[in-house]
Amino acid sequence: MKKAPKEKTTLPTEQITDLLGPDLLEKLPAIHHKLKGEVYLSGGTVRDLLMDRIPADIDITVSRGAKIWASKLVDLTGGTYVALGREEDAARVVLQGREIDFTSFREGAETIERELTKRDITINSMAVSLKNVLCLDDVSLPDKVQVIDPAGGTADMEHGCIRVTSPYSFKSDPLRMLRVFRFAATLGFSAESKTLGLVIRQKKWISRSAPERVAYELDLIMGSAGAHGVFQDLAETDLLFEIIPELKPGVGMEQPSSHHLDVFDHSLATLRSMELIQENPVRFFPENSEVMKAYIKNGRHSFQLKWAALFHDLGKPATMAIDEDKGGRITFYSHDQAGLKQVGKIARRLHWRGEDAKAVSDLVGVHMWPFHLINVQRNGQLSLKACLRIIRTVGPALPGLFLLSMADALAGLGIKRPDKIEKEVAALFERIERVRKENVEPVRAQPPLLTGKDLIDELYLEPGPIFKEILSLVEEEHMVNNISSREEALGLVRKYLERIR
């Protein structure tokens, strides 16, 4: 990650004017003419400019009246006004796809220097005055603008350090504890030891933060390139277990000899493996890498897969048992189903969006299925119907399931681990993909042999849950080439009804 040079305590004026663009360069002076006061570019915007990154949004700090500034900008530009927070004097303007955030000096600060020291971390506590950039006084436009840096943010950027501006930073907003880890993740920096010590002492305060805000920060961490390392750091401070206590019972929980790690560390290793696979799917699925690449890039799949990797063994502590008939072997029977329920509980508590909750819990609930099929495949007994059932049950998420299985397999390095398990996972997916292309797609490309109307008109059945069961049976038999016509399908259903009656 590119860091700010140590000597770089100014920003070129041209860099700032390019960021603001003609609209803001024209409208902000007009607003200032009416409202007066001080105007600064601040926070993450200044940090990103110093690091030669394109800022995601524009943060503007004014000495007072932030909401009025925002509403005036909306009046002049036709942008959209968005209120930010109930107690803060802050508002956002969405203008031509850009977000311009206005905030007033916080917590009674009377100067920008004092205001900046009330922010969360030093690299977010810098500003530049827009007084001369916007030509608010009759002065010539300077070539460079001085960075206001009372907390030492530029030096911390040089050293790749995340440091709180004050020992009281977390007291005013406990969510800042998570932001420490989020910025470490997204910038590739490391948190200062004193800051981590502060997190350890004050971690219980995180419960005061709104679930949606907590989930937002966790999502940004999970979306970063090295999420596994940051979640490891979160665990070492115990902050992770304050937020997701369901992960804590896995710490120190021994596993069978196919594993070399306890349940929690195995989950972290699976997350790390998932990140490696997503970086280079061809290495792990050489025959189906394009399928995997397309799945990873589609929508929120990459993000959902990483959460599924971390959560896939959540159900193990609740299902752990010792099988004396197998020499005292540790077992976790049905831990996938127990984990599915745990994920649902976490998703509700963190107010996850519905699609993420369903995708992650579904993957956790079926993550053992490929391994069961591999056991059958080793004996040469894997049937076409077994392949069809996993295809039809898992549906479009099938590539995701095998990506999760591969990550799970890579993370288990115990002495009794099957030697070629990765190749077996890839080979099973290759076979199932072939079945999907040769047996499933051709059938689904045609009109169904029977519909619900046929069941009513021809067999005089009453609509109900049995319709889905019957039509699923007909489709499966069509896919295995046991039937190919409407008459054969009706005959099949009649025999089925006689049998169940």
Helices and strands as residue ranges (DSSP letters): E 10-12, H 13-35, E 39-42, H 43-50, E 58-62, H 66-77, E 80-83, E 90-95, E 98-104, H 112-116, G 122-124, E 127-129, E 144-146, H 153-158, E 161-162, H 169-172, H 176-187, E 190-191, H 193-202, G 203-208, H 211-222, H 227-236, H 239-243, G 245-250, H 263-279, H 281-284, H 289-297, H 301-311, H 316-319, E 321-323, G 324-326, E 329-331, H 335-349, H 354-366, H 369-378, H 384-394, G 395-397, H 398-410, H 421-435, I 436-440, H 441-444, H 452-457, H 465-479, H 486-500
